[in-house]
Amino acid sequence: MAVLDIVEVFVEKRGENYLTVLPDSVNFLVEALEDDDQRIENRCRALIKKMEEVFGQSVESYFE
């Protein structure tokens, strides 16, 4: 959960510049989405939504 919070801070502070390192985060985010703990999955989904708001575009293509 703490790592998801840290990633969100990076996204907020770096804005669109975070897109350059997003591919490095995808594996972690995919694992968080598949976590057995529903709170982790929900937090990750909220983070992805926040990313899309900050970036002004969908990040779905990174997860394919």
WOSULZI-V637973 format. One record per backbone hydrogen bond with DSSP energy under -0.5 kcal/mol. CO is the residue of the C=O (numbers start at 1). NH is the residue of the N-H. E is the energy in kcal/mol with one decimal. If there is no record, write none. Layout:
BEGIN
co=<CO & CO>
nh=<NH & NH>
e=<E & E>
END
This chain:
BEGIN
co=<1 & 2 & 3 & 4 & 5 & 6 & 7 & 8 & 9 & 10 & 11 & 14 & 15 & 16 & 17 & 18 & 18 & 19 & 21 & 21 & 22 & 22 & 25 & 26 & 27 & 28 & 29 & 30 & 32 & 36 & 37 & 37 & 38 & 39 & 40 & 41 & 42 & 43 & 44 & 45 & 46 & 47 & 48 & 49 & 50 & 51 & 52 & 52 & 59 & 60 & 61>
nh=<5 & 6 & 7 & 8 & 9 & 10 & 11 & 12 & 13 & 14 & 15 & 17 & 18 & 19 & 20 & 21 & 22 & 23 & 24 & 25 & 25 & 26 & 29 & 30 & 31 & 32 & 33 & 34 & 35 & 38 & 40 & 41 & 42 & 43 & 44 & 45 & 46 & 47 & 48 & 49 & 50 & 51 & 52 & 53 & 54 & 55 & 56 & 57 & 62 & 63 & 64>
e=<-1.9 & -2.2 & -2.6 & -2.1 & -1.9 & -2.2 & -2.6 & -2.7 & -2.6 & -3.1 & -2.1 & -1.8 & -1.9 & -1.7 & -1.2 & -1.5 & -1.0 & -0.5 & -1.2 & -0.8 & -1.5 & -1.2 & -2.4 & -2.9 & -2.0 & -2.2 & -2.2 & -1.1 & -1.2 & -0.7 & -0.6 & -1.8 & -2.7 & -2.4 & -2.4 & -2.3 & -2.1 & -2.1 & -2.5 & -2.2 & -2.3 & -2.6 & -2.2 & -1.9 & -2.7 & -3.3 & -1.5 & -0.8 & -1.6 & -1.6 & -1.0>
END
